[in-house]
């Protein structure tokens, strides 16, 4: 197993939550202990990414110059954080949250920081905001779209999250764009908006998405679109080369066969299971129902299905921290649910998504009616 980072594999979701807050250590977010890898006879090559793939010779070349041959190769390189391109984007004090070492640098600066500006109101930005405002920081979140989570959730959920963050003291700015990062002596001091207003900052966090790591395979001849193009068994267009996780653009049954690239732990894990089955001689295709989760304050969001392309939306229960759900339909069929502190809806709603069940919107909206009775 080859990894660009010099450390043992670890879980990334805690980076915006428990690891950022310091309630979990580096050892506690490791996927496996150090001894596990040697016990399983897994050879680790860490701290030296693949820079060349030679599909004809079936070899990869590491940044260190080492050449390693393969019979099958699984590309699970994920993606790298997108950066601002405006003036000041490279100033000291401007951070991303993608790798543990980045969070280590951020945490070191946070000890003396009072004001934090976060660019991007997706899950990374909002989770970081929730973590930092609980630590007593003055936090502002800037979002270019007209609502938070605009790319992944319906307006009711966006409105709910905006209200919750504001109640906790976060200054949420939607429909706001960044002109530049203000700096003094090379260190960020604030973020200037297109309106010319400057939001003071001791630390700036950028959470505006990722760029899939595809260049090495693209140079080797793999087909690339918004990620590495793979089939239902996660095969790329290169012989015996598979791609899984954030970098894989795959045909998805729950997107009506359209190719999508999903950035989630569940997707990466389920695709890994598919490839493992194929490599051990089994017939397997990736058909798992997508699901996601996010923790902010005492709120736990669980999402099942893909809501893109919905033509009807039903709010189930009253939006409140006590629990509610947003149900998405297309042509009368349930395609996704966002469940806020509503685990029962998440569990029972999964069946509706799996079966593309048609349900009466009035019954869906009645939280006293169990979803399992509508499947």
N, C-alpha and C positions, 0 to 999 in steps of 0.2 A: 504494500500500500504506500503510495507516494502522496505527500502533502506539502503544500507551499509553506505552511506555518511550521515553526520549529517545535511545536508542542503536541502532546497527545490529543486525539480527537475529543471534542467537547460539544456540549449542547449550546446552540446559539440563542434560543428564545430567552434564557435568563439574562442575556447581556443588557437588555433594556429594563430588566426588573430586578431580580434578586442579586445578580452580580454587580449591576450598576449601583445598587443601594448598599452593597457590602454585606448583605445578610447571607450570601453564599460565597465560598472561597473558590479558587481555581480548581482545586481538587474535587470539590463537591459538584462541579458542573461537567466533569469528565464523563464521557460515555462509558468507558470501561477503565479499570485500574491498569497500571503499567504492566503488571504481571500477566494480565489476560492475553495480551497480544503474543507474547512469547509462548505461553501455554498452548495457544491455538496455532502455533507455528506460522504466525503472520509476520512477515518481514516488513519493518517500517523504514521508510526513507523520508525523513522529515526535514523541513527547512530548505528544500530545493525543488522548485516547481518544474514541471515538464515544459520545455521550450520548443521542442521539435518532435513531431510524430512522423515516422516513416512507415506509411501503410504497406508499401511493397515489401519492405524488409521486416515488418512487424516489430519495430523497435521504437522506443521513446528515448529522447536525450534530455537529461536533467540540466538545470542551470549550472550544476557543479561540473558538468561534462560527462558524468556517468551515463552509460548507455545500457538500457534494460530491454530485453526481448519479451514478447508476450505471445500467447496463443489467442487469448481473448483479453480485451481491454474494456473497462468500464470507466467512463468519464463522468465524475461526480464533482466537478470543480465549482459548481454553484455560480456565483457572480461577485462582482466587486461594486462597492458603493459608488453611486453617481456623485459627482462633485459640482459645486457651483462653478460657473465660468466667468462670473463678473469680477470686477476689480476687488482685490482683497481676499479672494477665495482661498489663497494659500497662506494667509496670515497665521501666526501662532494663535492658538486658542480656538481655531476652527476644527471641528471634529466630525467624524462619521462613527456610526456604531455598526460594525460588521465583523470585526475580529476582536478577540479578547485583548490583544495588546493595545488596540485603539481605546478600549474602555479603560484599560489601566492608565493610559496617559490622561484620559478625560477625568478619571477619578482623582488623579494627583492634582489636577488644576481646580477641581470642584471644592477641594478643602478650603481654598481661599477665595472662592467665587461667591458672589451674592446674586448676580443677575445672569440669567440664561435665556438666550433666544434660540428657538428651535425652528428651522426652516423645513416645512413639510408636515402636513397633518394626516399622514397615513398611520398605520399601526405603530411603526417604529417611533415616529415623532410623538404620538399621543401616549404611548407607554412610557417613554422617557420623561415626558412632561409630568405624568402622574407620579412617577418615582421621585423626581427632583422637587416637585412642589411639596411633597410630604417631608422632604428633608429641610424645608424652610427656605428654599430658593425662590426668588422672584422670577417666574417663568412666563415668557411670551411665546406663542406659537403662530407662525406665519404660514398661510395656505393660499396658493394662487387661485384655486377653484373657489366657487361661491359657498362651499360647505366642506366640512371635514369628511374624510373617507368617501369623497365623491366618486371615486373610481371603483369602489368595491361594495358600497352599501346604499340602500335607499334613503331618501330624505328623512323619514322618521327616526332612523337610527342616528343619522348625522346630527339632527336637532337635539336628540337626547344627549349624545356625547358632548356636544358643544356646551349645553347647559350644565352638565356635570362638571366639566373642567372649569367653567367660569365660577361655579359655586365653590370650587376648591381653590380659587384664587388665580387661575391661569388666565392670562390676557390672550384671548383667541382672536386672531385677525384673519378673516376669510376674504377672498377677492383681493388679496394683497400680494404684490410682487416685489422682489428684491432688486434694488438698483445696484448696490454694492455693499461690501463689508467695510465699515470704517475701521481704521487702524492707527495706532500710534507706536512709533519705534518698533514696527513689525508685529505688534500684537493687536488682535481684534479688540475694538472698544464699543462696537455697536453695529447694527444693521440698518442701512438707509433704504427706505421703501421708495417705490416709484412716485409716491406723493411728496417725497422729500423729507418725510418724518423719519427721525432716527430713533431706533429702539436701543437704548444702552445695553451693553452686554460685556460681561467678563469672560463668558464662554459662549460659543456658537456651535450648535449641533445641526448637522445637515442630514435630513432623512427624506430624500427625494427619489428613492428607488435604487435599483441595481442594474448593472449592465452584465448580461450573462457572459461567462468565460467561454468563448467559442473560438478565439483567434487561432490557437494552435491547430485545432481540427480543421478549421476553415482553410488554413494554409496547406493542409494535407489533402484537401479536396472534398471535405465533407460538405454536404448541403446545409446552408445556414439561412434562416429567415430571422425571426425574433427569437433566436435560440437555435440549438442544433436540431435539425429535423429528424425525428425518429418515427418508427412504425409502432404498431400496438404492442410489440414485444420490446420496445425501447432500443431497437437497432438503428444506428445511424446509417448513412449511405456508404460508409467505409466498411470493408469486410471485417467481421468479427469485432467491431467496435460499437459499444453501447453507450448511451448517455441517459442519465437519470437526474432528477431533482430540478433545482431552479434554472438550470441551463437547457433543459430539454423541452422542445416544442413538439408536443405529442397529440395525436388524434384522441379526443376525449368523448366517450359515450354520452356523458352528461352535458356536453356542449353540442349535441346532435352530430357528433363525428367531426366537428371543426377542430382544428389544431389550436391548442392553447399551451401556455407556459405558466405553470402554477408555482408560486413561491410559498411552500409550506413544508413543514416537517412530515406531515402525513403523506403527501405526494411523493417525497423522496423515499420514504420508508417503503411504501407500497410498490413503487417502481423497482426498488432494490430487490424486493421479494420476487417480483416478476422475472427480473434478470437472473436471479439465483436459480429459479426454477428452470429457465431455458438452458442455463449453463450446466445443469445437472441432468439434462436429457428429457425434461418434461415439456409438455406443450402448455404454454402460458401466454396470456395477453393481459394488459393492464386495463381493468374495468372497474376499479375501485371508485366508490362515490367520494367526491372531494369533501373534506371537512377542515375547518380552521378554528382557532381559538385566540382570544386575547384577554389579558387581565389588566385592568386599570382600576386603582382604588379597591373598593370591595365589589367591583363589577366583573363578572365573568361572561364574556360573549362566546357563544359556540355557534358556528355557522356550518350548515350542511348543504351541499349542492352548489351550483353556479348560477347566480342571479342575472348575469348578463343576458340581455334580450328579453327581459320580462315585459309583459304588457298589462299586468294587473298586480296590485300590491295590497295586502290585507294586514292591518295591525291587529294583533291578537292580544287583547287586554289593554290596559292603559299604560302608556310608557312611564315607567317608574322603576327605581332601583329594586323594588320588590320582585320584579320580573314581568317581562312581556316578550312577544315575538313578532317579527315581521315575516310574513309569508309571501313568496314571490310566485306568480303563476304566468304561464305562457299558453295561450289558447285553452285556458281552463284547467291546465294540468299544473300541479305543484312542482316547481323546479328547484326551489331553495328556501331555506329558512335562516334568519338571524335570530338567535335565542339569547336574550339578555337575562341572566340569572334564572333561566327556565330550562333546566336540564331535562325535565320530563318531555317538554316540547321537542327538544333536540333529539332525544332517543326515539320518540314515537314518530317525529317528523321525517326521520331518515327513511322510514318505510314508504312514506308518501312520495319522497323524491325517487327512491329506487323503482317504485312501480309507476311513476308518472301519474299518480292518482288524480282524478278529477274530483274536486270537492266544492261544495257550496260556500261561497265567500262569507255568507252570514254565519254559517256554522264554524268556519275557520276563525272568525273574529270573536266567537264566544269562548273565552278561556275556560269555562266550566265544562265544555264538551271535549273529552279526551281525543287527541288526534288519532289514536289507534282505532277509534270507532269510524274514522273517515277514510281509512286506507282501502 
